[in-house]
Structures are given as structure tokens and as C-alpha cells.
């Protein structure tokens, strides 16, 4: 027990269980968005297994590429004394075109489509995700404003 009377271990356990239960939902949502993007771009809808595999390959390639880019940016910004959090934003914005090229290339190679269609799928995915984030922010803002 802590000073406030709550059990930190129990709260931590509940948070971990909630995160583990939320993981399949997030994976399903990402796979659904990818399949929807393919359909909206005029491509045949991949199976759930194929879409999951493509998303996994894409995620691994993106993580490796972002780790390398982030290290280079952090080392470069460290020499000119830019704060680490600003360097992260710089790396994130520099990473967008790299993510576009990696994702479009992987979509084209794995699905047997043209590179331009891969770019179209990438943009459609990002727009759907942006719409979901914008809707969540809108609901949160309305909730905060309604509470006064």
C-alpha cells in the first residue's frame, strides 16, 4: 500500500492486462485500414492473413529505418545543442518520405502492383488514420469544453 491507500501493484497489473487485451484490437484496426485502403485504391482486397503479413513486414522495416535515421539526427543535433525532444520531431518529419518509399516499395513487391499504386495505398492509409486521430481529438476537446 502506498500513502494514498491504493495498491500500486494492482493498478500496474490492471494496466498491463488492459494493454495486452488492447493489442489485438489495434492489430485488427491496422489490418482493416490497410485492406480498406487497397479497396479504395481499386486493388483487390488482400486476405486478413496476407494483410497482417504485409503490415508486419512493413512495421519491421519501418522500425529499423527510423532507428537509424533517429540516431543520425540525434547525433547531428547533439553537436549543435538542440534539445532531444526537438530532434525527435525533426527525425519524425524527415522519416515521412522514407516511410513512403519503404511502404510503397514493400506493397508493390509483395502484392505485385505498381509502385505508384503503393504510394496511393500509403496516402490512403495515412488519411484514414489522420481522420481517426482527428475524430478522437474532436471528441476529447468537446468533452473538456463541456466539463467547463
N, C-alpha and C positions, 0 to 999 in steps of 0.2 A: 504494500500500500504506500502511496505517496502522501504528501502533506495535504492534498486536496480530498483525500478519501477515495480516489479512483485507483483502479488496478491497471498500471501501465502495460503489464504483460498481456492482460486480456484484450486491451484495446489494440495492441500491436498484433495479436493473433487474429482478431476480427478483421483488421485492415489487410493482413496477408491473405486470409481466406477470400475476402471480397475481391482483392486483386487477381487471385487465381481464378475465381469464378468469372471475372470480367474479361479475362484474356481470350477465351473462345468467342465471346461476343464481338470483341474488337477484330479478331481474325476473320470472323464471318462478315462483318461490315466491310472490311477492306477488300475481301474477295468479291462481295456483292457489288461494290463500287467499280471494281475492275471489270467484272462481267457486264455491268450496265454500260460502262464506257465503251466496251467493244461493240455492244449492240447499237449504241447511239452513233458510233462512227461507221456503221454499215458493215461491220465484220461479223463473222459467225460467233455466236456466244460460246466461249470455251466451257468445258465441264468444270464442276467445282474443284475436282482434283487437279486438273490442268491449271486452273486459275490460281489455286493455292500454291502449286509448284512454281509458277511464274512469279508470284508475289514473294515467295521465299528466296528464290534466286536473285530477284531484284533487290530485296532487302539486304542480303549478304553483300552484294556488290556495292550497294549504296553506303553501307556502314564502313567498308574498307576504304572506299574513295573519300568519304567525308573525314575519316580519321587521319588519313594522310594530308588532306587539304587543311584540316584544322590545325595539325601540328605545324605545318609550314607557315600558316597565317599567324599562329601564336608566337612562333619564334621570330617572325619578321616584326610583329607589333611589339614584342618584348624589347627589342633593340631601340625602338623609338618611344618607349614608355607609354603605350596605350593600355588602358585597363583591360583585364582579361574578358570582362563581360562585353565590352565593345568589340573586341577581337572575335568573339563568338558570333556576333551579329554580322560582322564583315565576312567571316567564313561561311555563314549560312547563305548570305546573298551571293557570294562567289560560287557557291556549290550548286545553285539552281540550274545554270546552263549545263553543268557537268551531270547533274541528275537527269536532266532532259536527254542528254546524249546517251547515257548509260541505259536508262529505262527504254527509250525508243529503240536502241540497238538490240537490247535483250528481247523486247516484244517482237521485233522484226525477225530475229534469228529463231526464236522458239516457236512462234506462231506461223512463220512462213509468210509474212506480209512485208510490204514495202516500208522503208524507213520513215517515209512521210506519214504513213498511217500510224506508225508507232508514236510519232510526235503528236498526232491528233489524239490518240488514246491518252497520252500523258497529260495533255492540256485538259481534256475532258475530265480525267480523274481529279486533277487539281482543282478544277472549277466546282465539281461536286463536293469535294472536301471543304473548300472555302465556303460554299453555301451552308454546309452543316455547321461549321465553326461560327459563321456569321449569325445563323439562327440561334445557336446556343448563347452567344454574346447578347443578342437582342433579348432573349428571354431573361437572362440574368440581369440585364440593365433595367428591364421593365419591373422585375421583382424588386430590385434595390430601390428604384424610384417609387414604387408603390408602398414600400415599407416606410418611406419618409425618412 
